[in-house]
Amino acid sequence: MLQGQAQTIDMLRRQLDWFKRQLFGPKSERAVSVADPQQMHLGEFLGQTSAVPPDSDGQHVPAHTRRKHASDGALGRA
């Protein structure tokens, strides 16, 4: 009986350790990867010299006026 309990305790401890690793262990999403100098950026692959265009100060977009949204009741009326 004691040996059975000892085996159960050992199994439960291994399960607990596994759950702790899953919950609190290092995650691949959190890991900071070091950039590989051999790997190209997408812009370099497409023939550009940089992944970010040199005119990255922003793009001017002309101003506009928003229209007022129709209320739900106005949709069914015509």
Z-matrix of the N, CA and C atoms (Angstrom, degrees):
N
C 1 1.450
C 2 1.537 1 109.90
N 3 1.329 2 116.03 1 -42.28
C 4 1.453 3 120.00 2 179.71
C 5 1.524 4 111.66 3 -64.92
N 6 1.328 5 116.63 4 -37.06
C 7 1.459 6 120.43 5 -179.79
C 8 1.532 7 110.03 6 -67.26
N 9 1.323 8 117.51 7 -38.08
C 10 1.464 9 121.79 8 177.39
C 11 1.518 10 111.57 9 -63.58
N 12 1.320 11 115.93 10 -41.59
C 13 1.465 12 120.40 11 178.70
C 14 1.532 13 110.58 12 -67.04
N 15 1.336 14 115.99 13 -38.97
C 16 1.460 15 119.70 14 179.27
C 17 1.522 16 110.54 15 -64.66
N 18 1.338 17 117.26 16 -39.02
C 19 1.464 18 120.34 17 177.23
C 20 1.530 19 111.03 18 -66.19
N 21 1.326 20 116.86 19 -40.76
C 22 1.461 21 120.86 20 178.60
C 23 1.521 22 110.41 21 -63.40
N 24 1.317 23 117.17 22 -43.86
C 25 1.465 24 121.46 23 179.14
C 26 1.525 25 110.09 24 -62.41
N 27 1.327 26 117.03 25 -42.69
C 28 1.464 27 121.23 26 179.10
C 29 1.534 28 110.66 27 -62.56
N 30 1.340 29 116.61 28 -43.65
C 31 1.463 30 120.85 29 179.02
C 32 1.530 31 110.77 30 -63.30
N 33 1.324 32 116.77 31 -43.20
C 34 1.460 33 120.68 32 -179.42
C 35 1.531 34 111.57 33 -66.51
N 36 1.327 35 116.76 34 -36.13
C 37 1.468 36 119.96 35 177.12
C 38 1.526 37 110.73 36 -65.52
N 39 1.347 38 117.55 37 -40.39
C 40 1.467 39 120.32 38 177.52
C 41 1.527 40 110.68 39 -64.39
N 42 1.345 41 116.39 40 -40.53
C 43 1.467 42 119.82 41 177.18
C 44 1.525 43 110.75 42 -63.60
N 45 1.312 44 116.90 43 -42.36
C 46 1.460 45 121.34 44 179.62
C 47 1.525 46 110.71 45 -63.54
N 48 1.321 47 117.47 46 -41.79
C 49 1.461 48 121.10 47 177.06
C 50 1.527 49 110.87 48 -62.12
N 51 1.337 50 116.65 49 -41.20
C 52 1.467 51 120.84 50 179.41
C 53 1.525 52 110.37 51 -63.23
N 54 1.346 53 116.88 52 -45.36
C 55 1.458 54 120.49 53 179.44
C 56 1.530 55 111.46 54 -64.30
N 57 1.315 56 117.40 55 -38.58
C 58 1.466 57 120.51 56 177.13
C 59 1.530 58 110.72 57 -61.76
N 60 1.331 59 116.76 58 -42.19
C 61 1.468 60 119.77 59 178.42
C 62 1.529 61 110.69 60 -64.38
N 63 1.338 62 117.00 61 -39.35
C 64 1.459 63 120.28 62 -179.31
C 65 1.530 64 111.16 63 -67.78
N 66 1.313 65 116.58 64 -39.30
C 67 1.451 66 121.35 65 -175.15
C 68 1.521 67 113.03 66 -84.77
N 69 1.317 68 117.78 67 -42.49
C 70 1.455 69 121.46 68 -172.51
C 71 1.520 70 113.74 69 -113.39
N 72 1.312 71 118.24 70 -3.32
C 73 1.456 72 121.52 71 -176.89
C 74 1.518 73 112.31 72 -73.83
N 75 1.321 74 117.16 73 171.86
C 76 1.459 75 120.48 74 179.23
C 77 1.524 76 110.50 75 -64.84
N 78 1.307 77 115.71 76 136.45
C 79 1.463 78 121.67 77 -179.45
C 80 1.518 79 109.13 78 -107.04
N 81 1.308 80 116.36 79 146.29
C 82 1.460 81 119.95 80 179.65
C 83 1.524 82 110.72 81 -67.07
N 84 1.349 83 118.29 82 -29.37
C 85 1.462 84 120.44 83 179.82
C 86 1.530 85 111.33 84 -67.93
N 87 1.309 86 116.57 85 -30.58
C 88 1.463 87 120.59 86 -177.86
C 89 1.524 88 112.15 87 -83.14
N 90 1.292 89 117.04 88 -20.54
C 91 1.454 90 120.68 89 -175.64
C 92 1.529 91 110.27 90 -69.01
N 93 1.310 92 115.90 91 133.29
C 94 1.452 93 121.26 92 177.31
C 95 1.516 94 107.18 93 -89.81
N 96 1.303 95 114.67 94 117.04
C 97 1.457 96 117.91 95 -178.25
C 98 1.526 97 109.84 96 -90.18
N 99 1.295 98 115.13 97 144.75
C 100 1.456 99 121.15 98 177.54
C 101 1.520 100 107.13 99 -87.67
N 102 1.332 101 116.40 100 130.74
C 103 1.458 102 120.53 101 -177.75
C 104 1.520 103 110.12 102 -65.41
N 105 1.316 104 115.52 103 134.26
C 106 1.453 105 121.79 104 178.39
C 107 1.522 106 108.73 105 -81.22
N 108 1.322 107 118.96 106 120.50
C 109 1.467 108 119.66 107 -177.84
C 110 1.522 109 113.02 108 -66.02
N 111 1.324 110 118.47 109 -18.44
C 112 1.456 111 121.89 110 179.02
C 113 1.533 112 112.12 111 -80.31
N 114 1.340 113 117.30 112 -17.98
C 115 1.457 114 120.79 113 -176.63
C 116 1.524 115 110.28 114 -85.03
N 117 1.338 116 116.35 115 130.97
C 118 1.461 117 121.45 116 -179.67
C 119 1.524 118 109.79 117 -86.86
N 120 1.334 119 115.60 118 156.13
C 121 1.452 120 121.46 119 172.05
C 122 1.521 121 108.14 120 -83.52
N 123 1.313 122 117.45 121 162.87
C 124 1.446 123 121.22 122 -178.02
C 125 1.520 124 111.40 123 -61.43
N 126 1.334 125 117.95 124 -39.88
C 127 1.455 126 121.34 125 179.15
C 128 1.515 127 112.01 126 -63.53
N 129 1.314 128 117.52 127 -35.89
C 130 1.463 129 121.01 128 177.64
C 131 1.528 130 110.37 129 -66.74
N 132 1.318 131 116.35 130 -36.46
C 133 1.456 132 120.78 131 179.19
C 134 1.527 133 110.74 132 -67.01
N 135 1.310 134 116.62 133 -35.80
C 136 1.462 135 120.72 134 -178.02
C 137 1.524 136 112.36 135 -82.72
N 138 1.306 137 118.58 136 2.05
C 139 1.456 138 121.69 137 176.09
C 140 1.514 139 114.07 138 101.17
N 141 1.309 140 118.01 139 -0.51
C 142 1.455 141 120.31 140 176.57
C 143 1.524 142 108.06 141 -85.59
N 144 1.332 143 115.53 142 157.69
C 145 1.460 144 118.59 143 179.86
C 146 1.513 145 112.01 144 -83.52
N 147 1.312 146 117.88 145 -21.31
C 148 1.450 147 121.09 146 -178.15
C 149 1.519 148 108.94 147 -139.88
N 150 1.329 149 116.32 148 151.22
C 151 1.460 150 120.00 149 178.50
C 152 1.517 151 110.83 150 -71.69
N 153 1.338 152 117.65 151 -24.04
C 154 1.452 153 122.58 152 179.54
C 155 1.519 154 107.94 153 -107.20
N 156 1.335 155 118.79 154 128.15
C 157 1.456 156 119.61 155 179.25
C 158 1.524 157 111.27 156 -62.19
N 159 1.348 158 117.85 157 149.13
C 160 1.460 159 119.66 158 -176.39
C 161 1.523 160 112.96 159 -63.28
N 162 1.338 161 119.10 160 -27.89
C 163 1.464 162 121.93 161 179.48
C 164 1.523 163 108.86 162 -89.93
N 165 1.326 164 117.17 163 61.82
C 166 1.453 165 121.16 164 -175.85
C 167 1.528 166 112.82 165 -93.45
N 168 1.354 167 117.73 166 17.16
C 169 1.461 168 120.47 167 178.24
C 170 1.512 169 110.77 168 -70.32
N 171 1.293 170 118.12 169 -19.40
C 172 1.454 171 121.90 170 179.43
C 173 1.509 172 110.34 171 132.97
N 174 1.291 173 115.25 172 171.77
C 175 1.455 174 121.09 173 -179.21
C 176 1.512 175 107.46 174 -121.67
N 177 1.318 176 115.78 175 132.51
C 178 1.454 177 120.12 176 -179.98
C 179 1.522 178 108.97 177 -78.77
N 180 1.313 179 115.33 178 126.51
C 181 1.457 180 121.51 179 177.75
C 182 1.519 181 107.27 180 -117.85
N 183 1.356 182 118.67 181 126.07
C 184 1.459 183 119.65 182 -178.75
C 185 1.528 184 111.04 183 -63.09
N 186 1.317 185 114.85 184 144.95
C 187 1.460 186 120.71 185 -179.07
C 188 1.524 187 110.20 186 -69.14
N 189 1.298 188 116.03 187 154.56
C 190 1.460 189 120.95 188 177.50
C 191 1.512 190 108.80 189 -145.51
N 192 1.318 191 115.86 190 167.05
C 193 1.453 192 121.53 191 179.46
C 194 1.520 193 107.94 192 -110.58
N 195 1.302 194 115.92 193 131.57
C 196 1.459 195 119.59 194 179.08
C 197 1.527 196 110.09 195 -78.60
N 198 1.320 197 113.29 196 143.32
C 199 1.457 198 118.05 197 174.61
C 200 1.518 199 108.87 198 -84.39
N 201 1.299 200 115.68 199 152.51
C 202 1.453 201 120.40 200 178.00
C 203 1.521 202 108.72 201 -77.24
N 204 1.320 203 117.07 202 133.09
C 205 1.458 204 121.19 203 -179.56
C 206 1.525 205 110.07 204 -69.56
N 207 1.310 206 115.55 205 141.97
C 208 1.462 207 120.04 206 176.12
C 209 1.506 208 108.74 207 -73.31
N 210 1.326 209 116.29 208 147.05
C 211 1.454 210 119.89 209 177.77
C 212 1.526 211 109.19 210 -73.79
N 213 1.306 212 117.23 211 163.41
C 214 1.468 213 121.17 212 -177.73
C 215 1.509 214 112.27 213 -59.25
N 216 1.320 215 118.29 214 -34.88
C 217 1.461 216 121.50 215 -178.95
C 218 1.508 217 113.39 216 -70.02
N 219 1.335 218 117.76 217 -24.93
C 220 1.458 219 121.21 218 -176.70
C 221 1.527 220 111.66 219 -77.15
N 222 1.308 221 118.21 220 -16.53
C 223 1.456 222 120.96 221 -177.50
C 224 1.522 223 111.94 222 -68.79
N 225 1.316 224 118.47 223 -36.13
C 226 1.452 225 121.53 224 -176.81
C 227 1.522 226 113.21 225 -81.87
N 228 1.313 227 118.84 226 -15.00
C 229 1.470 228 122.36 227 -177.17
C 230 1.521 229 109.80 228 -90.47
N 231 1.315 230 115.54 229 138.74
C 232 1.458 231 118.33 230 175.81
C 233 1.496 232 111.21 231 -149.47
